[in-house]
Amino acid sequence: MIWIEILSRHRDVTARFRIVDAEASIGRGYDNDVIVDDPYVAARHVRVFRDEGGQWIAEDTGSANGMFLDGGRARLARIVVDGRQPIRIGQTLLRIREAGHAVDPERLARPQWQVFPALLAAVLMLGILGVAAVSLWLGQTDEVRASTYLTPLLGISSLLLIWVGSWTLLSRIFSGRSRFLDNLLIALVGLLAFSLYGVLAQYAAYAWTWQAPVTYFYVFAWVLLAAAGFLHLRTVGRSRLWLKGGVVTVLLAAAIVVQMLQRSEAFSLSGRENTARLLLPPAFRAVPLQDETAFFGEIARLRAKLDADRSKARPGPAGG
Amino acid sequence: MRPAPARPAGGGRVTVWFAGAMRGLAWMLIIIVAAGAPAGAAPERTASAESIYAQAPPRLLQIRTLVAGAGRQASIGSGFLVSADGLAITNYHVVSQFALEPQNYRLEYAAADGSRGEASLLAVDLANDLAVVRIDKHDAPFFSFNAAAIEGGLPKGERLYSMGNPLDLGFSISEGTYNGPVEHSYNERIHFTGALNPGMSGGPTVTADDLVVGVNVSTQRGGQLVSFLVPARFAAALLQRVHDQASPPDLRAEVARQLVAWRGALYRSFEQEGFRASALGPYRAPEAKPGWFTCWGQTNAGDTPKPRASIDSTNCSSDTSLFVASDLNIGAIQINHSHVRTVDLNQFQLAAVLTRLSQPRLAVGGPYRKWYTPERCHEDFVSAAPPDGRPPLRVIWCARAYREFDGLYDVALTAVTQDDGSEALVSRFNLQAVGYDDAMALGRHFLEALQVVR
């Protein structure tokens, strides 16, 4: 006894026919054992039979479009059936398996609702909203209004929902499983890292008078986005990880370069760095006070840079 | 800073630019409507005004700056002859385009009798906004200077007559009063109560006996008949310089040289006078001593909704803005202090207010790409020496250089006191077109003068 299976493009079984006889025919015509509704398939396309050696053979019975192994380009007249590699006729994929075909051992079911990841997701979400709410509160210097808090928090939540929803949908389409919790955790961890980085950068800018983390916030944000994107892609399917990683890296590099270019163009138009000078309560200062003389020593050193800028920028004799 | 009810000096120049000519049309409409008023309302013309008007035209000029390529006027002003061999005085701002870009512009004069021709620029006085041109006219009548005015002995209230070609409408004369020199002004200017209109720049203002007291230069924006003249003695001095000089200098370099020299003198006199302390809450903040600073105060105490941090500020600015080019007015010196105290904000929220108030901003004098190099900043926590009574500070120093003027920089110094989480003083010190050493010396005095008394 054999089974003839018709597969979808994603190699899922869409139909399965039980063949008890020693021979079966496949084609578009109604006199076949297996009928395939594919205009590129002949009325009688393939004959499946057992040869003298006991092997199952698929044989092209004179079709115009021929018979191929899945992924192969060579037209084959006879194929020895191995039960693994699908056979393509027209635009249809077939798989032929004997009744004795070995299947994977039973997979142990995970509990339907996993407590730990769900709990982790809840904690991360609360963390993100908490950091956002506290930042809003500490920056609020006008009248207190509920909308000042609600609008950004709702914005963050909806954005997260749309992002995770999209990946869940992609995952569902391409791997058949939505993996909602995995996608949610990736997005939450990314978002939390983003908001914590913001807080730390602000602290560094004030406490250590170290502006670089604020200035290059955008680089970090793109890296984070790329990392999250790669992890989502990995969740959708683990095949061709190198290709996915490569595409994400190229996109990341392009995004950073474009933004750098934009910033340098904006700088050349205005002559001003687009960075805010941040202040925090005096208790957060982490470096010792600079002596006034030393400070003015730094200021004096700035002059050489300005003079270098001037000699670089001096216009030609054409003036203006 | 919101503009205060009456801003100090630095008024509008009275040259006609293109935009000025467009405004002129609107002004003309008003005059046409006014012509319908009863004739009895017209002021009585005095005998001396008539005699001055009769004698003036051959000695008055219109000075035009033409675009060399197009042959059309880019700006117009007035001028007047001061010697028999064709020397005439006008304003620097009337001829600035030609002085700075002689390859793109040329200079032309038009006389009242309809004659016109090339004018050559011999000398400029940037600080006093004067220029001397030579035209090809010989044995023409000319103006002489008033000796009493040169010595500063003219009585206030004296009748003066200002002449020029307002808005390219033809030569005209306007009557007004001498009010002596302008107070709180670094550059000496005469306060003239009379109408000066765009196009009259560079024209003479004379006494009833037809002797020049000053040169029309600017009006007060937002004022009524508040006009300014350059005292005649500066014109006489510049004329003397022309007589002494062998050949006209490279004017672009001369402008840069005069600018650097003038700013140097200005900042030296500022350093000599220095600062005086003014109290803002528990803080003592430096305010500029020289008389040519005007200070205004501001508070948010009466704002609605009730402010969550009280901000009391003082803002002192000098009137030392100088016309260098039509797109470059190198501006005033500014000192701004804001005392910020929390009403119901926590320390973080107060820091957010202070962040907003302390962003460094260099005052804009002209388009960045043409005149300036990129801004560079340095930021640190600083303790002024000796530390007793001096709060720790967060200081940001931002500076940029002028592309063409060696030794001139713009500097913005911002300091925020760090002694208390619930109140602070945000002090800003903006210096335009300053020598770097002058800026460092003044900046250091400024920081050392920031004190706290508790």
HADDOCK unambig.tbl for C-alpha pairs under 7 A between the chains (distance, minus, plus):
assign (segid A and resid 138 and name CA) (segid B and resid 348 and name CA) 5.43 0.50 0.50
assign (segid A and resid 138 and name CA) (segid B and resid 349 and name CA) 5.05 0.50 0.50
assign (segid A and resid 139 and name CA) (segid B and resid 349 and name CA) 5.32 0.50 0.50
assign (segid A and resid 139 and name CA) (segid B and resid 352 and name CA) 5.69 0.50 0.50
assign (segid A and resid 140 and name CA) (segid B and resid 349 and name CA) 6.09 0.50 0.50
assign (segid A and resid 141 and name CA) (segid B and resid 308 and name CA) 6.66 0.50 0.50
assign (segid A and resid 141 and name CA) (segid B and resid 349 and name CA) 5.80 0.50 0.50
assign (segid A and resid 141 and name CA) (segid B and resid 353 and name CA) 6.69 0.50 0.50
assign (segid A and resid 142 and name CA) (segid B and resid 308 and name CA) 6.73 0.50 0.50
assign (segid A and resid 209 and name CA) (segid B and resid 379 and name CA) 6.83 0.50 0.50
assign (segid A and resid 209 and name CA) (segid B and resid 380 and name CA) 6.22 0.50 0.50
assign (segid A and resid 269 and name CA) (segid B and resid 369 and name CA) 6.90 0.50 0.50
assign (segid A and resid 270 and name CA) (segid B and resid 368 and name CA) 6.56 0.50 0.50
assign (segid A and resid 271 and name CA) (segid B and resid 368 and name CA) 6.95 0.50 0.50
assign (segid A and resid 271 and name CA) (segid B and resid 373 and name CA) 6.99 0.50 0.50
assign (segid A and resid 271 and name CA) (segid B and resid 374 and name CA) 4.21 0.50 0.50
assign (segid A and resid 271 and name CA) (segid B and resid 375 and name CA) 5.69 0.50 0.50
assign (segid A and resid 272 and name CA) (segid B and resid 374 and name CA) 6.43 0.50 0.50
assign (segid A and resid 272 and name CA) (segid B and resid 375 and name CA) 5.58 0.50 0.50
assign (segid A and resid 276 and name CA) (segid B and resid 359 and name CA) 6.94 0.50 0.50
assign (segid A and resid 277 and name CA) (segid B and resid 355 and name CA) 6.75 0.50 0.50
assign (segid A and resid 277 and name CA) (segid B and resid 359 and name CA) 6.22 0.50 0.50
assign (segid A and resid 278 and name CA) (segid B and resid 355 and name CA) 5.56 0.50 0.50
assign (segid A and resid 279 and name CA) (segid B and resid 351 and name CA) 5.47 0.50 0.50
assign (segid A and resid 279 and name CA) (segid B and resid 352 and name CA) 6.75 0.50 0.50
assign (segid A and resid 279 and name CA) (segid B and resid 354 and name CA) 6.97 0.50 0.50
assign (segid A and resid 279 and name CA) (segid B and resid 355 and name CA) 5.32 0.50 0.50
assign (segid A and resid 280 and name CA) (segid B and resid 348 and name CA) 5.95 0.50 0.50
assign (segid A and resid 280 and name CA) (segid B and resid 351 and name CA) 5.05 0.50 0.50
assign (segid A and resid 281 and name CA) (segid B and resid 347 and name CA) 5.53 0.50 0.50
assign (segid A and resid 281 and name CA) (segid B and resid 348 and name CA) 5.76 0.50 0.50
assign (segid A and resid 281 and name CA) (segid B and resid 351 and name CA) 5.82 0.50 0.50
assign (segid A and resid 281 and name CA) (segid B and resid 421 and name CA) 5.60 0.50 0.50
assign (segid A and resid 282 and name CA) (segid B and resid 418 and name CA) 5.37 0.50 0.50
assign (segid A and resid 282 and name CA) (segid B and resid 420 and name CA) 6.93 0.50 0.50
assign (segid A and resid 282 and name CA) (segid B and resid 421 and name CA) 6.07 0.50 0.50
assign (segid A and resid 289 and name CA) (segid B and resid 381 and name CA) 5.11 0.50 0.50
assign (segid A and resid 289 and name CA) (segid B and resid 382 and name CA) 5.15 0.50 0.50
assign (segid A and resid 289 and name CA) (segid B and resid 383 and name CA) 5.79 0.50 0.50
assign (segid A and resid 290 and name CA) (segid B and resid 381 and name CA) 5.69 0.50 0.50
assign (segid A and resid 290 and name CA) (segid B and resid 382 and name CA) 4.61 0.50 0.50
assign (segid A and resid 290 and name CA) (segid B and resid 383 and name CA) 6.11 0.50 0.50
assign (segid A and resid 291 and name CA) (segid B and resid 382 and name CA) 5.88 0.50 0.50
assign (segid A and resid 291 and name CA) (segid B and resid 383 and name CA) 5.54 0.50 0.50
assign (segid A and resid 291 and name CA) (segid B and resid 384 and name CA) 6.83 0.50 0.50
assign (segid A and resid 292 and name CA) (segid B and resid 382 and name CA) 5.83 0.50 0.50
assign (segid A and resid 292 and name CA) (segid B and resid 383 and name CA) 5.79 0.50 0.50
assign (segid A and resid 292 and name CA) (segid B and resid 384 and name CA) 5.17 0.50 0.50
assign (segid A and resid 292 and name CA) (segid B and resid 385 and name CA) 6.49 0.50 0.50
assign (segid A and resid 295 and name CA) (segid B and resid 382 and name CA) 6.94 0.50 0.50
assign (segid A and resid 306 and name CA) (segid B and resid 400 and name CA) 6.32 0.50 0.50
assign (segid A and resid 306 and name CA) (segid B and resid 401 and name CA) 5.93 0.50 0.50
assign (segid A and resid 309 and name CA) (segid B and resid 373 and name CA) 6.07 0.50 0.50
assign (segid A and resid 310 and name CA) (segid B and resid 373 and name CA) 6.06 0.50 0.50
assign (segid A and resid 310 and name CA) (segid B and resid 401 and name CA) 6.44 0.50 0.50
assign (segid A and resid 310 and name CA) (segid B and resid 403 and name CA) 5.20 0.50 0.50
assign (segid A and resid 313 and name CA) (segid B and resid 373 and name CA) 6.72 0.50 0.50
assign (segid A and resid 313 and name CA) (segid B and resid 403 and name CA) 6.25 0.50 0.50
assign (segid A and resid 314 and name CA) (segid B and resid 403 and name CA) 5.51 0.50 0.50
assign (segid A and resid 314 and name CA) (segid B and resid 404 and name CA) 6.50 0.50 0.50
assign (segid A and resid 320 and name CA) (segid B and resid 370 and name CA) 6.52 0.50 0.50
